[in-house]
Amino acid sequence: MLTIGCHLSSAKGYAAMGDAALSIKASTFAFFTRNPRGGSIRALDPDDVAALSATLREQGFGPLVAHAPYAYNACSAKDRACEFAREAMAEDLRRLESLPGNYYNFHPGAHTGQGRERGIELIAEALCEVMFEGQRTTVLLETMAGKGTEVGGRFEDLAAIIARVGAVAPSLADKLGVCLDTCHVHDAGYDIVHDLDGVLAEFDRVIGLDRLRAIHINDSKNPCGAAKDRHARIGEGYLGSPELGGGLDVFERIVTHPALRDLPFILETPHDELAGYACEIELLRGLAG
């Protein structure tokens, strides 16, 4: 069965996230490690974490995909912004040891005019600083849409970051993977609507499919190559809408592809209520067969 879920709020605690996931028949989920726009964080409650761990184990959940806040920019031209990203990421990874074996996804950042190479260098340095020997969480670099000075709009960016970490600390590089966002790669110019096999072959050539650990499954409000990063509900954008040149068969190919079907899928589509995600989970499970 397809391992799929959506972003859930941690406002009511960890156990409540597990209950919410079960209510929409999810088998994984994502959550922000702290306020998605800032740095506030509350103390972990061991009993709360233990309750979620029990739910995950008893209900056969797949890996969770914790998400770093958008405020992090490990390759900013501002020293304090880089320092904050490193401090917060290090704390996030320590806290995630209480939920071992899951994923920590983050946006690589924007080089803010310093240049792609300098951005890659700073991100790799940050990872070497915040990761640690023996950690049980795999850190995922997210594919980006390529807007502005974002790093990660090309597969080569992510490969270069992984290679730099590997050159310094091979054991840390073993705990690095990639989360492929369907909206982002489409907006970045990778034509997954008409050539999913070709895009994945390119990913394999540049990064290696063994590094692909999770999928953000989203439709896009933009045509291929727009570099804008605007998510749409499944079937309502350029990937899934026949009127816009796509169709639900695009998502069927994604959720049944041999290289993807066993990965955790996370919905980041625009819904105000969990019921919307429940409908999309049912839809995608139906497509997966």
C-alpha positions in Angstrom: 0.0 0.0 0.0 1.2 3.5 -0.8 2.9 5.2 2.1 1.4 8.7 2.1 0.5 11.6 4.4 0.6 15.3 4.6 2.0 18.1 6.8 0.4 18.1 10.3 0.5 20.6 13.0 2.6 19.8 16.1 0.7 22.5 18.2 -1.1 19.9 20.2 1.9 17.6 20.6 3.4 14.5 19.0 0.8 12.0 20.0 -1.9 14.3 18.5 -0.1 14.2 15.2 -0.3 10.4 15.2 -4.0 10.5 15.9 -4.6 13.1 13.2 -2.7 11.0 10.7 -4.8 8.0 11.5 -8.0 10.0 11.1 -7.2 10.7 7.5 -5.8 7.2 6.8 -2.3 8.4 6.4 0.7 6.1 6.9 3.3 8.8 7.3 3.3 12.5 7.8 5.5 15.6 7.9 5.8 18.2 10.6 7.8 21.4 11.1 10.5 21.0 13.8 9.6 24.4 15.1 7.6 27.5 13.9 7.9 27.3 10.1 8.6 31.1 9.9 10.7 31.5 12.9 12.8 29.9 15.5 10.6 29.3 18.6 10.6 25.7 19.9 9.1 24.1 23.0 10.6 21.4 25.2 10.1 17.8 24.3 7.7 15.8 26.5 9.2 12.2 26.7 5.8 10.7 27.4 4.3 12.5 24.4 7.1 11.3 22.1 6.8 7.8 23.4 3.0 7.8 22.7 3.7 8.8 19.1 6.4 6.1 18.8 4.0 3.5 19.9 1.4 4.6 17.4 3.9 4.5 14.6 5.1 1.1 15.5 1.6 -0.4 16.1 0.1 1.0 13.0 3.0 0.2 10.7 3.8 3.8 9.6 6.6 4.5 7.2 9.4 7.0 7.9 8.3 10.5 8.9 9.6 13.5 7.1 10.3 16.3 9.6 10.7 19.6 7.9 13.1 22.4 8.8 11.5 25.9 8.9 11.6 28.1 5.9 13.5 30.7 7.9 16.7 28.7 7.7 19.2 29.9 5.1 22.5 28.1 5.6 24.1 30.0 2.6 23.0 33.6 3.3 25.3 36.5 2.8 24.5 37.6 6.3 26.7 35.9 8.9 24.0 35.9 11.6 21.5 34.2 9.3 24.0 31.4 8.6 24.8 31.1 12.3 21.1 30.8 13.2 20.5 28.1 10.6 23.4 26.1 11.9 22.4 26.5 15.5 18.8 25.6 14.8 19.5 22.7 12.5 21.9 21.2 15.1 19.3 21.4 17.8 16.6 19.9 15.4 18.9 16.9 14.7 19.5 16.3 18.4 15.8 16.4 19.2 15.0 14.0 16.3 17.1 11.4 17.9 14.1 10.8 20.1 12.3 9.6 17.0 15.1 7.5 15.4 15.2 6.3 11.9 13.2 9.2 10.3 14.0 12.0 7.9 14.9 15.7 8.3 14.1 17.6 5.2 15.4 21.1 4.5 15.5 23.7 1.7 19.2 24.2 0.8 18.9 28.0 0.9 19.5 31.0 -1.3 23.0 32.3 -2.0 21.7 35.9 -2.0 24.1 37.1 -4.7 27.2 35.3 -3.5 27.0 32.9 -6.4 26.0 29.2 -6.7 29.4 27.8 -5.9 29.7 29.8 -2.7 26.2 28.8 -1.7 27.0 25.1 -2.2 30.2 25.6 -0.2 28.4 27.2 2.7 25.6 24.5 2.8 28.2 21.7 2.8 30.1 23.4 5.6 26.9 23.8 7.6 26.0 20.1 7.2 29.5 19.0 8.3 29.0 21.2 11.4 25.5 20.2 12.4 25.5 16.4 11.6 27.3 14.0 13.9 28.7 10.5 14.0 26.1 7.9 14.8 23.1 10.0 14.2 20.0 8.0 13.3 18.2 10.7 11.3 18.8 11.0 7.5 19.1 14.6 6.3 17.3 15.2 3.0 18.1 18.0 0.6 15.0 19.1 -1.1 14.8 19.8 -4.9 13.9 23.4 -5.4 12.1 25.4 -8.1 15.1 27.6 -8.9 13.5 30.9 -8.1 15.8 33.9 -7.5 19.1 32.7 -6.0 17.9 29.4 -4.7 20.4 26.6 -4.6 18.9 23.2 -5.5 17.0 24.1 -8.7 19.3 21.7 -10.5 20.2 18.2 -9.6 23.9 19.1 -10.0 23.6 21.5 -7.0 22.5 18.7 -4.7 25.1 16.3 -6.0 27.8 19.0 -5.4 26.7 19.5 -1.8 26.7 15.7 -1.1 30.1 15.4 -2.8 31.6 18.2 -0.7 30.3 16.6 2.6 31.6 13.3 1.5 35.1 14.7 0.8 35.3 16.0 4.4 33.3 13.3 6.3 32.3 10.2 4.3 30.3 8.8 7.2 28.2 11.9 7.4 27.5 11.8 3.7 26.0 8.3 4.2 23.3 10.0 6.1 22.4 12.4 3.3 19.6 11.9 0.9 17.2 13.8 -1.4 13.5 14.7 -1.2 12.1 15.2 -4.7 9.2 17.7 -4.8 7.1 17.2 -7.9 6.0 20.9 -8.1 9.5 22.1 -7.6 11.2 19.9 -10.3 8.4 20.8 -12.7 8.8 24.5 -12.1 12.6 24.1 -12.4 12.2 22.8 -15.9 12.3 19.0 -15.5 9.4 17.6 -17.6 7.9 15.0 -15.4 4.6 15.3 -17.2 5.9 14.0 -20.5 9.2 12.3 -19.5 9.2 11.0 -16.0 11.5 8.2 -16.9 14.0 10.6 -18.5 13.9 12.9 -15.5 14.6 10.0 -13.1 17.3 8.7 -15.4 18.9 12.2 -15.2 18.5 12.1 -11.4 20.2 8.7 -11.3 23.1 9.9 -13.5 23.7 13.1 -11.5 22.9 12.1 -7.9 22.0 8.4 -7.8 18.5 7.0 -7.2 19.9 5.4 -4.0 19.9 8.9 -2.5 16.2 9.5 -3.2 14.4 8.8 0.0 11.1 10.8 -0.1 8.6 12.6 -2.4 6.7 15.8 -1.9 3.8 15.1 -4.1 2.1 18.3 -5.3 0.5 19.8 -8.4 1.8 23.2 -9.8 0.1 26.4 -10.6 2.8 27.1 -13.1 4.0 25.8 -16.5 7.1 23.7 -16.7 10.2 25.9 -16.2 8.4 28.8 -14.6 10.7 28.8 -11.6 8.0 30.1 -9.3 7.1 27.4 -6.8 3.4 27.7 -6.4 1.7 24.5 -5.3 -1.8 23.4 -6.5 -4.1 20.7 -5.4 -3.8 17.3 -7.1 -5.5 17.5 -10.5 -5.9 21.3 -10.5 -2.5 22.3 -11.9 -0.2 21.8 -14.8 0.7 18.3 -13.8 -2.8 16.9 -13.1 -5.2 19.0 -15.1 -6.1 17.9 -18.7 -7.1 21.5 -19.5 -3.5 22.5 -18.7 -1.8 19.7 -20.6 -1.5 17.2 -17.8 -3.8 14.6 -16.3 -4.3 12.3 -13.4 -2.3 9.7 -15.3 0.8 11.8 -14.5 0.2 11.1 -10.8 -0.5 7.5 -11.5 2.9 7.1 -13.2 4.5 8.8 -10.2 3.0 6.7 -7.5 3.4 3.4 -9.4 6.9 4.1 -10.8 9.3 1.3 -9.6 11.9 3.9 -8.4 9.3 5.8 -6.4 6.4 3.7 -5.3 8.0 2.4 -2.1 9.1 5.8 -0.8 7.1 8.0 1.6 4.9 10.5 -0.2 4.0 13.8 1.5 1.3 16.1 0.3 1.9 19.9 0.5 -1.1 20.9 -1.4 -3.2 24.0 -0.3 -6.0 22.8 2.0 -7.5 24.5 5.1 -8.9 21.3 6.5 -7.6 17.7 6.9 -10.6 16.5 4.9 -9.0 17.8 1.8 -5.9 15.8 2.4 -8.0 12.7 3.2 -9.6 13.0 -0.2 -6.2 13.3 -1.9 -4.8 10.4 0.0 -7.7 8.3 -1.1 -7.3 9.5 -4.7 -3.6 8.7 -4.9 -4.0 5.3 -3.2 -6.7 4.5 -5.9 -4.2 5.5 -8.6 -1.5 3.4 -7.0 -3.9 0.3 -7.2 
